[in-house]
Amino acid sequence: MPLPFGLKLKRTRRYTVSSKSCLVTRIQLLNGEFVEFTLSVESTGQECLEAVAQRLELREITYFSLWYFNKQNQQRWIDLEKPLKKQLDKYGLEPTVYFGVVFYVPTVGQLQQEITRYQYYLQLKKDVLEGRIPCSIEQAIRLAGLAVQADFGDFNRYDSQEFLQKFVLFPIGWIQDERVLEEATQKVAVLYQNYRGLPAPEAEMLYMQEVEKMEGYGQESTPAKDSQGTDILLGACLDGIFVKHKNGRPPLVFKWNEINNMTHNKSFFALELTNKEESVQFQTEDLETSKYVCRMCLARHKFYKINKSNNLYMNSQHGYYYHSQTSLDRSPLEYGNSGGGNGRLRNGSVYSAHSTSSLTNPQHYMQPSPMSSNPSITGSDITRPDYVPSGIYRRPEVGHVHFNLPSGAAV
């Protein structure tokens, strides 16, 4: 029916109630797979993290968090207490969120759950391959041998070891000489043969124990300037706040027990030390960076103080586990269901997850299988007989991968 006075209404996009109130969040796990969760637009980062932990059957959630790339293409950890959507809309370069380790432990032996150790192993391998933890060629060969055993099983599983050439075994951008790369790969194949019979969890543990002793383990830094205006790298590690000078001077470390408080003002970040009246001040790129650095350093300060006092764990009838007020410590009835299937978090957030029965009963965790992007499908539902683990990075099929050989390093 035509409208009076010749009026025409412009066709507009229609929104359903569900599309206005819900957010489909895409998260990349440490094994490279993606999962999606439908959450409320008001859901916090903590609720999203708990949904991921529920999906992975991960109880020791305290070591992990979610991060994203900001508009400057920098990695930023989600503020778990604030709505996820607002953070991504305001700061995010893309809507994808990444799962990873935010708090590193002094020794991996304190990780209680096998699935925790597996996720931690994936993070450390990622740190090594992406160059965040520097290593010598000898270290890289040893780590690659352990990683191949952990990810592919025994040496005699394959007719030929040429399949190793399809994977990035060493840090990206490391070795330029193809001959050196081939020799290093052959040494990995020899180690791989020697590791025959070593179970995957033990190979992963040996890998992590090697990495935890390396420089760069558990460190995160950002460019800044000191009080003299000198360019530095300012960051946090297991011991405290460190300052690395680009002119080769020895790094300076402010121990956690020496730090009384941390504050920020405009683009400045300051440390208030227990034995000094004047604070130590650094200048970051801008206000947002100083706020972020202060927030993350305060969180790490709190974590490492708790970790040192050994309050992370509580004794239970099945051993020790991390105690936190998360969805994993609540009964299934608090989700509005009788266990398993689709659950509901507070704020009306909906997610699809496993039954929580496996979290309350002791069990032996098997090597996690690949995950579908549909979180309602469990890993065991999509395992293929010809499945090759995706834990090791594949090399590009086109052209050669070029690596930079560290100066003075020998094979």
C-alpha positions in Angstrom: 0.0 0.0 0.0 1.5 3.4 -1.0 2.3 5.8 1.7 0.4 9.2 1.8 2.1 12.3 0.4 4.5 10.1 -1.7 6.7 9.3 1.3 9.1 6.4 0.9 10.7 4.5 3.8 14.3 3.5 3.4 15.0 -0.2 3.8 17.2 -0.7 6.9 19.1 -3.6 8.2 17.1 -5.7 10.6 18.5 -6.9 13.9 17.1 -9.7 16.0 17.2 -9.5 19.7 19.8 -12.3 19.8 22.1 -10.4 17.4 21.9 -7.3 19.6 22.5 -9.1 22.9 25.0 -11.8 21.8 28.5 -11.8 20.6 30.1 -14.7 18.6 33.7 -14.7 19.8 36.4 -16.5 17.7 39.4 -17.7 19.8 42.6 -19.2 18.5 44.0 -21.9 20.8 47.7 -22.7 21.4 47.5 -25.7 19.0 46.5 -23.3 16.2 42.9 -24.4 16.1 39.9 -22.0 16.4 36.9 -22.3 18.6 33.8 -20.0 18.7 31.7 -19.1 21.7 28.4 -17.2 21.8 28.6 -14.8 24.7 26.6 -11.8 25.9 27.8 -8.4 24.7 28.3 -7.6 28.4 30.3 -10.7 29.1 33.7 -10.0 30.7 37.0 -11.3 29.6 36.9 -13.6 32.6 33.7 -15.3 31.5 35.2 -15.9 28.0 38.3 -17.3 29.6 36.3 -19.6 31.7 34.4 -20.8 28.7 37.7 -21.7 27.0 38.9 -23.5 30.1 35.7 -25.4 30.3 36.2 -26.4 26.6 39.7 -27.6 27.3 38.8 -29.2 30.7 41.4 -27.0 32.2 41.3 -26.4 36.0 44.5 -24.5 36.6 43.2 -21.5 34.8 45.3 -18.9 36.8 48.3 -19.2 34.4 46.3 -18.4 31.3 44.5 -15.5 29.8 43.3 -14.0 26.5 45.0 -11.5 24.3 44.4 -9.5 21.1 46.3 -7.3 18.6 45.7 -3.6 19.2 45.4 -1.1 16.3 49.2 -0.6 16.4 49.5 -4.4 15.9 50.9 -4.9 19.4 49.9 -7.8 21.6 47.7 -6.8 24.5 46.3 -8.9 27.3 42.5 -8.6 27.9 41.4 -6.9 31.1 39.4 -9.8 32.5 37.2 -7.7 34.7 35.8 -5.6 31.8 33.4 -6.5 28.9 35.3 -8.2 26.1 33.4 -6.6 23.3 34.0 -3.0 24.5 37.8 -3.7 24.6 37.9 -5.2 21.2 35.8 -2.4 19.7 37.9 0.3 21.2 41.4 -1.1 20.9 41.4 -4.2 18.8 42.8 -4.5 15.3 40.5 -7.5 14.6 37.9 -9.4 16.5 40.0 -12.5 16.9 41.1 -13.3 20.5 44.1 -15.6 21.4 44.5 -18.0 24.3 47.9 -18.2 26.0 50.1 -18.3 29.1 50.2 -14.9 30.9 51.9 -16.1 34.2 55.0 -18.2 33.9 56.1 -20.5 36.8 59.6 -20.8 38.2 59.5 -24.6 37.6 57.1 -26.5 35.5 57.0 -29.2 38.1 54.4 -27.2 40.0 51.9 -27.6 37.2 49.5 -30.3 38.5 47.3 -31.2 35.6 48.5 -33.0 32.5 46.3 -30.8 30.3 47.9 -27.7 32.0 51.3 -29.0 31.2 50.3 -29.7 27.6 49.0 -26.2 27.1 52.1 -24.8 28.8 54.3 -26.8 26.5 52.5 -25.5 23.4 53.1 -21.9 24.7 56.8 -22.5 25.3 57.3 -24.1 21.9 55.5 -21.1 20.3 57.8 -18.7 22.3 60.9 -20.5 21.0 59.8 -20.8 17.4 58.7 -17.2 17.2 62.0 -16.0 18.7 60.8 -14.6 22.0 63.1 -17.0 23.8 66.5 -16.9 22.1 68.6 -20.1 21.9 71.8 -21.5 20.4 71.8 -24.0 17.6 72.6 -26.8 20.0 69.7 -25.8 22.2 67.4 -25.5 19.2 68.3 -29.0 17.9 67.7 -30.6 21.3 64.4 -28.8 21.6 63.3 -29.8 18.1 64.2 -33.4 18.8 62.0 -33.4 21.9 59.2 -31.6 20.1 59.1 -34.1 17.2 58.9 -37.0 19.7 56.2 -35.3 21.7 54.1 -34.3 18.6 54.6 -37.3 16.3 55.4 -40.3 18.4 58.0 -42.9 17.8 60.6 -42.8 15.1 59.4 -46.0 13.3 55.9 -44.6 12.8 56.9 -43.2 9.4 58.6 -44.9 6.5 60.9 -41.9 6.0 62.1 -39.0 8.1 61.8 -36.6 5.1 58.5 -35.4 6.5 60.6 -33.3 9.0 61.5 -31.0 6.1 57.9 -29.9 5.8 57.9 -28.4 9.3 59.6 -25.4 10.9 61.8 -27.0 13.6 63.9 -23.9 14.4 63.1 -20.3 15.2 61.6 -18.4 12.3 64.0 -16.0 10.6 67.0 -17.7 12.0 69.1 -19.9 9.6 69.9 -18.4 6.1 72.2 -21.1 4.9 70.2 -24.1 3.5 73.2 -26.4 4.0 73.3 -25.5 7.7 69.6 -26.0 7.9 69.8 -29.4 6.3 72.6 -30.5 8.7 70.6 -29.3 11.7 67.5 -31.2 10.5 69.6 -34.4 10.1 70.8 -34.0 13.7 67.2 -33.6 14.8 66.3 -36.9 13.0 69.1 -38.6 14.9 67.8 -37.3 18.2 64.3 -38.3 17.2 65.5 -41.9 16.7 67.2 -41.9 20.1 64.0 -40.7 21.8 62.0 -43.7 20.6 59.8 -45.1 23.3 59.7 -41.8 25.3 56.0 -41.0 26.0 54.7 -37.7 24.8 54.1 -36.2 28.3 57.7 -37.0 29.3 59.1 -35.5 26.1 57.0 -32.3 26.7 58.3 -32.1 30.3 61.9 -32.4 29.2 61.3 -29.7 26.6 59.8 -27.4 29.2 62.6 -28.1 31.8 65.1 -27.1 29.1 63.3 -23.9 28.2 62.7 -22.7 31.8 66.5 -22.4 32.2 66.9 -20.2 29.1 67.3 -16.4 29.1 64.0 -14.8 28.0 61.8 -17.4 29.7 58.7 -15.7 31.1 59.7 -12.2 29.9 57.4 -9.6 28.3 58.7 -6.1 27.5 57.9 -2.9 25.8 60.0 0.0 24.4 60.4 2.9 26.8 62.8 5.6 27.9 64.6 6.0 31.3 64.9 9.2 33.3 67.9 10.3 31.1 65.8 9.8 27.9 67.8 6.7 26.9 65.9 4.1 24.8 65.4 0.9 26.9 63.3 -2.2 27.0 61.1 -2.2 30.1 59.5 -5.5 31.1 58.5 -8.0 33.7 60.0 -11.4 34.4 59.8 -14.0 37.2 62.2 -12.0 39.4 60.7 -8.6 39.0 60.8 -5.5 36.7 63.8 -5.5 34.4 65.4 -2.7 32.3 67.5 -3.7 29.3 69.7 -1.0 27.6 70.3 -1.2 23.9 74.0 -0.1 24.3 75.0 -3.4 25.8 75.0 -2.4 29.5 74.0 -5.2 31.9 70.2 -5.4 32.5 68.9 -3.8 35.7 66.3 -5.8 37.8 64.1 -4.5 40.5 63.1 -7.5 42.6 59.4 -8.0 43.4 60.1 -7.8 47.1 61.9 -4.5 46.6 58.8 -2.9 44.9 56.3 -1.3 47.2 53.9 0.0 44.5 53.6 0.9 40.8 51.7 3.8 39.4 51.2 5.6 36.1 50.6 9.3 35.2 50.0 10.3 31.6 52.7 8.5 29.6 54.9 7.8 32.7 55.2 4.6 34.6 56.8 4.7 38.1 58.2 2.2 40.6 57.9 3.0 44.3 60.7 1.0 46.0 60.7 0.0 49.7 64.3 1.2 50.4 64.1 4.6 48.5 62.1 7.7 49.0 62.2 8.7 45.3 60.4 6.6 42.8 62.0 5.3 39.6 60.3 6.7 36.5 60.1 5.6 32.9 58.3 7.1 29.9 56.3 4.9 27.6 54.8 5.7 24.2 51.6 7.2 25.4 48.9 7.2 28.1 47.3 3.9 27.0 50.7 2.1 27.1 51.6 3.4 30.5 48.2 2.2 31.8 48.6 -1.2 30.2 52.2 -1.6 31.5 51.1 -0.6 35.0 48.1 -3.0 35.0 50.1 -6.0 33.8 53.1 -5.3 36.2 50.7 -5.0 39.1 49.0 -8.3 38.1 52.4 -10.1 37.8 53.6 -8.5 41.1 50.5 -10.0 42.9 50.9 -13.4 41.2 54.6 -13.9 42.0 54.1 -12.8 45.6 51.3 -15.3 46.0 53.3 -17.9 44.1 56.3 -17.4 46.4 54.1 -17.8 49.5 52.9 -21.1 48.0 49.2 -20.1 48.4 48.3 -21.0 44.8 47.3 -24.6 45.7 44.8 -26.1 48.2 44.9 -29.7 49.3 42.1 -31.9 48.1 41.3 -35.6 48.4 42.8 -36.1 44.9 46.0 -34.1 45.5 46.6 -30.4 44.8 44.8 -28.1 42.5 44.6 -24.4 41.9 41.7 -22.8 43.8 40.0 -19.9 42.1 36.5 -18.4 42.0 35.9 -19.5 38.4 33.2 -21.4 36.6 35.3 -24.6 37.1 34.9 -24.4 40.9 31.1 -24.1 40.7 28.6 -26.9 40.5 26.9 -27.7 37.2 23.6 -26.6 38.7 24.9 -23.0 38.9 24.9 -23.0 35.1 21.2 -23.7 34.9 21.6 -27.3 33.7 22.2 -30.8 35.2 25.7 -31.2 33.9 27.3 -31.0 30.4 25.8 -29.8 27.2 25.0 -26.1 26.7 25.8 -24.0 29.8 25.0 -20.4 30.8 27.3 -18.0 32.5 26.1 -14.9 34.4 25.0 -12.0 32.3 23.2 -14.5 30.1 26.3 -15.6 28.3 25.8 -18.9 26.5 28.5 -21.3 25.5 28.8 -24.9 24.5 31.0 -27.1 26.6 31.9 -30.6 27.8 30.3 -32.1 30.8 31.9 -30.9 34.0 31.9 -34.4 35.5 35.5 -35.0 34.2 36.6 -32.0 36.2 35.4 -33.4 39.5 36.5 -37.0 39.1 40.1 -38.1 38.9 41.1 -39.3 35.5 44.1 -39.8 33.2 44.4 -37.2 30.5 45.2 -38.4 27.1 47.0 -36.4 24.5 44.5 -33.7 23.4 43.1 -34.3 20.0 42.4 -31.6 17.3 39.5 -29.4 18.0 36.7 -28.3 15.7 35.8 -24.7 15.3 32.4 -25.8 16.5 32.7 -26.1 20.3 29.8 -28.5 20.5 32.0 -31.1 18.8 34.5 -32.7 21.2 38.0 -33.5 20.1 37.4 -37.2 20.1 34.5 -36.8 17.7 36.7 -35.5 14.9 39.9 -37.5 15.3 41.0 -39.0 12.0 43.2 -42.1 11.5 45.5 -40.1 9.2 45.7 -37.1 11.6 49.1 -35.5 11.8 49.5 -33.2 14.9 49.5 -29.5 14.1 51.8 -28.6 17.0 54.9 -28.0 14.9 54.7 -25.2 12.5 54.5 -26.2 8.8 56.9 -24.5 6.4 55.5 -22.6 3.5 55.2 -24.8 0.4 56.4 -22.0 -2.0 60.0 -20.9 -2.0 62.5 -21.3 0.8 62.4 -20.4 4.4 65.3 -18.1 5.2 66.8 -18.0 8.7 69.4 -15.8 10.3 72.3 -17.6 11.9 73.3 -16.0 15.2 76.8 -14.6 15.0 79.5 -16.8 16.5 77.2 -19.8 16.7 78.5 -23.2 15.5 76.6 -26.3 14.5 
